[in-house]
Amino acid sequence: MSGGGLIPLHLAIVMDGNGRWAMRRGKPRTYGHQAGTEAARKIVRAVAERGIRHLTVYAFSSENWSRPGHEVRRLMSLFRRALDRERTGSTKMAFVSISSVTAKRFHARFRPECCAPSN
């Protein structure tokens, strides 16, 4: 923020519409997911540079489990790579889910070593 404005303590973003964005451009949905990952990467860096202490990224809803298997696998692969690439010693991550079933299902497929599920 310019002009000496206040910096929020917490910023939350919802990643939605990446697949539709890609399809409108004649690309596969997974192309949009990759582009969304790159956009999120820029946001993570900008948040850190500005001193915002907490960032919440809503990136996978319970409805996403009904997508084709190859798309869910691609999303999980993108999550894993992004976390491996962006993780630092001072970064703390947790996966939050409204449904413990969704959290368990996510962790059963994803199994991130860095993160513990929370409800």
N, C-alpha and C positions, 0 to 999 in steps of 0.2 A: 504494500500500500504506500502511496506517495503522500507527501504533505503531512507527515507525522501522525497519520491516522492510527487508530488502535489496531493491534494485531489480535485476532481471536486465539483463544487457547485450544479450540477444537474445530476442525473442519471436517465435514462429511460430504462425500460425493456418491452418486448412484451411477453406476456404469450400465447404461441401457441404450439399446438401439444400434449397437455396433454391427450386428448382423444385417439389420435393415439398411444401414448406411452403405455397407459393402454391396448388397444386392442391387440397390439403386444405381450403383456404378458398374454393374455387370460382373461383379466379383463374387467368389464364394463367401458364405457367412463367416467362415474361419478367417478369411482375410480381414474382415471387420474386427474380429476378436483380437487379432494380432495388432491392428492399428489402435484399438482401445488400450492394449497393454502398453504400447509406446506412449500414448497420451497420459496414462496413469503414471508411468515412469517420470515424465516431465513434471507432473503435479507433485509427486513425492519429493522430487528435488527442490521444486519451488517452495513447497511447504517448509522443508528443512532450512532452506536459505533465509526464509522470512521469520524463522523462530517460532512457528506454530508447533505447539507441543504434541498435539494429538491429531491423527488423521484416521477417519473411518472410511473404508471403501466398501460399498455394498456391490458385490460383483457377481453373486450367484444366488438366485432365488430358488425356492423349492420347486417352482414351475420348470426350472431349467433341467431337472431330472427327466422330464418328458421329451426332451430334444433327442434327435437321433444319436445313437451310441457314439458314432465317430465324432460328432460335435462335442459331446460331453467329454470324451477322452482328450480332444484337442484343448478344451478349456482347462482341464486338469493339468495338462502338460504345460500350458502357458502359465498357470498359477505357480506350479513348481519351479519353472525356470525363472520367473520374475522374483519369487521369494529367494531363491538361491543367489541370484544376481544382486539383489538390493539389500540383502540382510547385512547388517553391520553389528558390531559388538554392543552398540547402544540402542539398537532397534529392538522393540518388543512387539511381538505379533500374537494375536489370538483370533481364532475363528469363532464368531458368535452366531448362534442360530436360535430362532424362536422355538423351533422344534428340536428336541434332543434326538429324535429319529433322523432328522435331516443332518444334524451335526455328526452323528455316528456314521451315517451313510457317506458323508463327505470324507471323513477321516478314514473310513475303511478303504476308499479308493485312493485317497491322496497321501495319507500317512506322513505329513510333514514332521520332521524331527524338531523343527524350531517352535512349533506351536501346539498349545494344548486347547482342546475344545472347551468352550464355556457356554453356559445357558443364560 
